[in-house]
Amino acid sequence: MRRGDYIGIDRHNLSSLNPKEKMNCDSCGYLNGPIAYVQAMGAGTEQYGCPIKHARKMKAIHNRHHKFMEYGDGIDYHRNHEALRRDVADLGGDE
């Protein structure tokens, strides 16, 4: 995975922002970019190792969660786990 795909520090170039606003935009980029990068790494790791939905509803889920198997469906898990492992190639890892 490339960090640059998730971390963008460029809004300070906007001429319509004053210095304080530019500083706020940079701060958001430095904070939210790495968080998005770490979340994507975690999502890929979870999909590769344990692609099972949680038993309870979660407040926040990542964008790969919809691919996961239903909680308690052992048959589907064993049938589709290898295919889901191969499906992380879009994250830049090896197939």
KANORSUL-V598332 format. One record per residue. N is the residue number from 1. RES is the residue in one small letter. PSI is psi in whole degrees, 0 to 359 (none if undefined). Layout:
# KANORSUL-V598332
N/RES/PSI  N/RES/PSI
This chain:
# KANORSUL-V598332
1/m/141  2/r/124  3/r/323  4/g/341  5/d/346  6/y/335  7/i/116  8/g/118  9/i/89  10/d/350  11/r/344  12/h/348  13/n/351  14/l/123  15/s/343  16/s/352  17/l/142  18/n/171  19/p/320  20/k/317  21/e/320  22/k/318  23/m/319  24/n/318  25/c/319  26/d/318  27/s/318  28/c/318  29/g/319  30/y/332  31/l/307  32/n/329  33/g/306  34/p/326  35/i/317  36/a/321  37/y/313  38/v/321  39/q/319  40/a/320  41/m/316  42/g/320  43/a/317  44/g/319  45/t/317  46/e/318  47/q/321  48/y/318  49/g/326  50/c/68  51/p/65  52/i/131  53/k/153  54/h/156  55/a/328  56/r/160  57/k/131  58/m/145  59/k/323  60/a/132  61/i/154  62/h/173  63/n/359  64/r/349  65/h/328  66/h/340  67/k/345  68/f/158  69/m/155  70/e/147  71/y/130  72/g/358  73/d/79  74/g/329  75/i/311  76/d/322  77/y/308  78/h/332  79/r/325  80/n/358  81/h/315  82/e/322  83/a/320  84/l/326  85/r/318  86/r/338  87/d/6  88/v/5  89/a/331  90/d/347  91/l/358  92/g/6  93/g/179  94/d/149  95/e/none
